[in-house]
Amino acid sequence: MFQHLLVPVDGSEIAARAMQVSIELARKLGASITGFIVEPPAPPPPAQRPVRYLDTLEQHERRITEHARDVLAGVPFQGRTACTGLVEEAIVETAQREGCDLIVMVTHGRHGWSELLHGSHTKGVLTRSRLPLLVLH
């Protein structure tokens, strides 16, 4: 069956629910979990003051590292992070690289205009991944 689950998290209440369900599933299957968080890249540099931009990059890196630690803390699993705007690609690539055999994601269940405005990372992963995807709602 499934031995290694990838669970993307973002610190939201709904993602925490996905992690709880994943932990229960992993216990029943005797599987391991890799938690994964994608952080946005730093803003582009301003046309002036490139030295200050280096400080901005360092501050951004510290913030995303701290955020990832907060989100992934206290759960017995390995954690991975990526800094990119390409969320779906990062999830699929990490699942493959880490040797996962199931991706567990949660969806808000948006439809119509809401889905058009906000998009769906879950649907994006579904279309890009060859791994099974367990979708929680």
C-alpha distance (Angstrom), angle and dihedral (degrees) to the residues before:
residue distance angle dihedral
M1 . . .
F2 3.81 . .
Q3 3.80 117.2 .
H4 3.80 105.5 168.5
L5 3.82 124.8 36.8
L6 3.79 126.1 -164.7
V7 3.81 111.7 -152.1
P8 3.82 116.4 -173.9
V9 3.82 111.3 -151.8
D10 3.79 133.9 -176.9
G11 3.79 104.6 -178.3
S12 3.79 94.4 -98.1
E13 3.80 124.3 131.5
I14 3.79 91.9 -114.6
A15 3.83 92.0 51.9
A16 3.82 89.5 50.1
R17 3.80 87.8 56.9
A18 3.81 89.9 52.6
M19 3.79 89.4 52.3
Q20 3.82 92.3 50.5
V21 3.80 91.6 50.7
S22 3.81 90.1 46.0
I23 3.79 92.2 52.6
E24 3.81 90.7 51.7
L25 3.80 90.7 47.7
A26 3.81 92.2 47.5
R27 3.81 91.0 51.7
K28 3.80 91.4 52.0
L29 3.80 92.5 46.8
G30 3.79 97.3 38.3
A31 3.81 87.1 -122.5
S32 3.78 132.5 148.0
I33 3.80 126.2 -125.9
T34 3.77 132.6 -138.1
G35 3.79 111.8 -164.1
F36 3.78 114.3 -153.7
I37 3.77 133.5 -166.3
V38 3.81 127.5 -174.3
E39 3.77 117.3 -154.0
P40 3.82 124.9 -166.2
P41 3.79 118.3 -106.1
A42 3.80 121.2 -104.9
P43 3.80 117.1 -86.0
P44 3.83 116.3 -92.5
P45 3.79 117.3 -88.9
P46 3.78 119.0 -93.6
A47 3.79 118.1 -114.0
Q48 3.78 89.5 -113.0
R49 3.81 134.4 45.3
P50 3.84 101.4 28.6
V51 3.82 90.8 176.5
R52 3.81 90.6 62.4
Y53 3.80 88.5 50.1
L54 3.81 89.7 62.8
D55 3.81 88.0 57.6
T56 3.81 89.3 49.1
L57 3.82 90.7 51.7
E58 3.80 91.5 50.1
Q59 3.81 91.7 48.7
H60 3.81 90.6 48.5
E61 3.81 91.2 50.6
R62 3.81 91.2 50.1
R63 3.83 91.5 48.8
I64 3.79 95.0 50.7
T65 3.80 92.0 45.1
E66 3.81 91.1 51.0
H67 3.81 91.5 45.9
A68 3.80 91.6 50.7
R69 3.81 90.9 49.5
D70 3.81 91.1 50.2
V71 3.80 93.6 48.9
L72 3.80 95.7 43.6
A73 3.83 97.9 37.7
G74 3.78 123.5 117.7
V75 3.79 97.1 17.4
P76 3.82 118.2 111.0
F77 3.77 100.9 -124.7
Q78 3.75 140.2 87.0
G79 3.76 117.2 -87.1
R80 3.77 131.3 -149.6
T81 3.80 132.1 -174.7
A82 3.79 136.3 -164.8
C83 3.77 131.4 -169.6
T84 3.80 108.5 -144.5
G85 3.76 143.5 110.0
L86 3.82 90.4 -130.8
V87 3.80 97.6 85.5
E88 3.81 100.2 167.0
E89 3.81 93.8 47.2
A90 3.81 91.0 48.6
I91 3.82 91.6 51.9
V92 3.81 93.6 49.4
E93 3.81 94.0 44.0
T94 3.80 92.6 48.6
A95 3.81 92.5 48.8
Q96 3.80 89.9 52.6
R97 3.80 95.2 43.4
E98 3.82 93.1 48.4
G99 3.82 93.0 47.8
C100 3.80 95.1 -116.5
D101 3.79 118.8 167.8
L102 3.84 98.5 -166.1
I103 3.80 133.9 34.5
V104 3.80 116.1 -152.7
M105 3.80 115.8 -160.0
V106 3.75 137.9 164.9
T107 3.78 125.8 -137.0
H108 3.78 130.7 -156.4
G109 3.78 89.2 -143.2
R110 3.78 94.2 -126.6
H111 3.78 119.2 175.8
G112 3.78 137.9 -177.7
W113 3.79 117.3 -2.9
S114 3.79 93.8 -2.2
E115 3.80 91.4 58.0
L116 3.79 90.9 44.6
L117 3.81 91.5 52.8
H118 3.81 99.1 40.5
G119 3.80 101.8 27.5
S120 3.76 124.7 -151.0
H121 3.79 122.4 -96.3
T122 3.79 88.7 -171.9
K123 3.80 92.4 58.1
G124 3.80 89.4 45.2
V125 3.80 91.6 54.2
L126 3.80 90.9 45.7
T127 3.80 91.2 56.6
R128 3.83 94.5 44.9
S129 3.80 104.5 40.1
R130 3.77 130.6 78.7
L131 3.80 90.0 -165.2
P132 3.79 121.0 94.6
L133 3.81 113.1 -93.9
L134 3.80 122.4 -150.2
V135 3.81 108.1 -157.6
L136 3.79 119.7 -159.8
H137 3.78 122.7 -164.1
